[in-house]
């Protein structure tokens, strides 16, 4: 099944509302859990080429008297 941006938007709205059912591509889909919905959201984002990876930053402590 080829997903569209509209499908992703509908799924994200359902997740934010706490709904367990979504109508995707003319079919009503009932999800068992939030985890299942989030997995489908990541799958649709991957198919559409949307990546939302957070940037990771490394912090190094600086001390004036040394590390004790």
Backbone as CSV, one residue per row, in Angstrom:
resi,resn,N_x,N_y,N_z,CA_x,CA_y,CA_z,C_x,C_y,C_z
1,UNK,0.843,-1.170,0.000,0.000,0.000,0.000,0.890,1.235,0.000
2,UNK,0.642,2.128,-0.933,1.399,3.374,-0.988,0.698,4.413,-0.118
3,UNK,1.412,4.908,0.865,0.850,5.901,1.775,1.062,7.304,1.228
4,UNK,0.201,8.219,1.641,0.305,9.611,1.214,0.513,10.499,2.438
5,UNK,0.833,11.746,2.173,0.993,12.721,3.256,-0.329,12.882,4.002
6,UNK,-1.446,12.773,3.292,-2.764,12.875,3.914,-2.977,11.742,4.922
7,UNK,-2.528,10.526,4.564,-2.634,9.393,5.495,-1.833,9.658,6.763
8,UNK,-0.643,10.200,6.596,0.207,10.508,7.744,-0.449,11.550,8.632
9,UNK,-1.024,12.578,8.029,-1.685,13.630,8.787,-2.873,13.080,9.568
10,UNK,-3.677,12.231,8.930,-4.827,11.620,9.606,-4.380,10.773,10.792
11,UNK,-3.318,10.000,10.598,-2.809,9.147,11.666,-2.289,9.986,12.829
12,UNK,-1.560,11.044,12.531,-1.021,11.907,13.587,-2.135,12.605,14.363
13,UNK,-3.201,13.012,13.674,-4.343,13.620,14.363,-5.008,12.608,15.284
14,UNK,-5.145,11.369,14.817,-5.756,10.322,15.641,-4.899,10.034,16.866
15,UNK,-3.591,10.024,16.696,-2.683,9.792,17.822,-2.832,10.911,18.845
16,UNK,-2.891,12.146,18.370,-2.993,13.270,19.300,-4.339,13.306,20.019
17,UNK,-5.394,12.797,19.386,-6.715,12.749,20.013,-6.889,11.540,20.917
18,UNK,-6.045,10.545,20.752,-6.179,9.316,21.528,-7.168,8.345,20.908
19,UNK,-7.481,8.543,19.634,-8.429,7.665,18.936,-7.764,6.342,18.578
20,UNK,-8.563,5.296,18.518,-8.038,3.972,18.184,-8.383,3.579,16.757
21,UNK,-9.206,4.374,16.074,-9.603,4.087,14.693,-9.244,5.246,13.782
22,UNK,-8.825,4.898,12.566,-8.474,5.891,11.555,-8.968,5.373,10.217
23,UNK,-9.396,6.289,9.359,-9.768,5.895,8.011,-8.608,6.231,7.076
24,UNK,-7.938,5.184,6.589,-6.789,5.346,5.700,-7.104,4.705,4.360
25,UNK,-6.936,5.461,3.305,-7.124,4.957,1.946,-8.496,4.303,1.768
26,UNK,-9.525,4.913,2.358,-10.879,4.397,2.208,-11.237,3.250,3.125
27,UNK,-10.315,2.783,3.932,-10.546,1.675,4.865,-10.480,2.176,6.290
28,UNK,-11.385,1.695,7.115,-11.351,2.037,8.531,-10.423,1.029,9.219
29,UNK,-9.400,1.555,9.873,-8.389,0.713,10.518,-8.494,0.906,12.029
30,UNK,-8.578,-0.196,12.760,-8.636,-0.150,14.225,-7.312,-0.675,14.770
31,UNK,-6.671,0.137,15.599,-5.369,-0.220,16.164,-5.550,-0.800,17.562
32,UNK,-4.673,-1.728,17.908,-4.738,-2.370,19.228,-4.061,-1.549,20.303
33,UNK,-3.053,-0.776,19.899,-2.313,-0.020,20.909,-1.691,1.231,20.291
34,UNK,-1.262,2.116,21.151,-0.563,3.321,20.710,0.759,2.952,20.056
35,UNK,1.414,1.928,20.570,2.689,1.486,20.007,2.524,1.077,18.538
36,UNK,1.440,0.398,18.240,1.171,-0.021,16.868,0.976,1.202,15.958
37,UNK,0.300,2.216,16.473,0.084,3.440,15.696,1.407,4.174,15.455
38,UNK,2.248,4.218,16.468,3.535,4.907,16.332,4.456,4.175,15.354
39,UNK,4.393,2.842,15.355,5.199,2.075,14.401,4.753,2.355,12.968
40,UNK,3.420,2.427,12.756,2.918,2.744,11.420,3.299,4.160,11.025
41,UNK,3.271,5.082,11.965,3.665,6.457,11.684,5.119,6.509,11.207
42,UNK,6.009,5.796,11.888,7.422,5.763,11.476,7.575,5.125,10.093
43,UNK,6.773,4.075,9.822,6.840,3.401,8.527,6.397,4.344,7.406
44,UNK,5.311,5.075,7.629,4.833,6.022,6.614,5.852,7.124,6.395
45,UNK,6.433,7.643,7.484,7.453,8.685,7.352,8.645,8.186,6.555
46,UNK,9.045,6.944,6.772,10.176,6.376,6.030,9.833,6.251,4.544
47,UNK,8.610,5.807,4.244,8.213,5.668,2.841,8.120,7.011,2.137
48,UNK,7.714,8.045,2.877,7.597,9.375,2.289,8.930,10.124,2.288
49,UNK,9.938,9.554,2.924,11.256,10.186,2.962,11.365,11.270,4.014
50,UNK,10.501,11.202,5.016,10.522,12.192,6.095,11.288,11.594,7.257
51,UNK,12.360,12.245,7.652,13.111,11.762,8.806,13.095,12.824,9.879
52,UNK,12.773,12.430,11.068,12.745,13.350,12.202,13.681,12.840,13.291
53,UNK,14.916,12.702,12.927,15.895,12.243,13.909,16.398,13.427,14.716
54,UNK,16.349,13.314,16.013,16.863,14.414,16.826,18.385,14.477,16.733
55,UNK,18.900,15.681,16.776,20.349,15.825,16.761,20.882,15.527,18.163
56,UNK,21.956,14.816,18.213,22.563,14.485,19.493,23.749,15.394,19.709
57,UNK,23.852,15.883,20.906,24.966,16.757,21.246,25.765,16.127,22.372
58,UNK,27.060,16.284,22.287,27.945,15.773,23.310,28.430,16.953,24.138
59,UNK,28.299,16.849,25.435,28.731,17.915,26.320,29.954,17.449,27.105
60,UNK,30.965,18.291,27.105,32.180,17.989,27.832,32.306,18.996,28.984
61,UNK,32.420,18.529,30.201,32.556,19.474,31.316,33.911,20.162,31.277
62,UNK,33.912,21.434,31.654,35.165,22.201,31.727,35.323,22.654,33.161
63,UNK,36.484,22.393,33.704,36.763,22.812,35.083,38.038,23.638,35.086
64,UNK,38.111,24.506,36.054,39.296,25.347,36.140,40.355,24.729,37.064
65,UNK,39.932,23.832,37.971,40.883,23.258,38.925,41.188,21.805,38.614
66,UNK,40.685,21.300,37.538,40.928,19.908,37.203,39.765,19.019,37.592
67,UNK,39.821,17.801,37.162,38.759,16.832,37.413,39.102,16.035,38.644
68,UNK,38.242,16.016,39.635,38.547,15.302,40.867,37.650,14.142,41.072
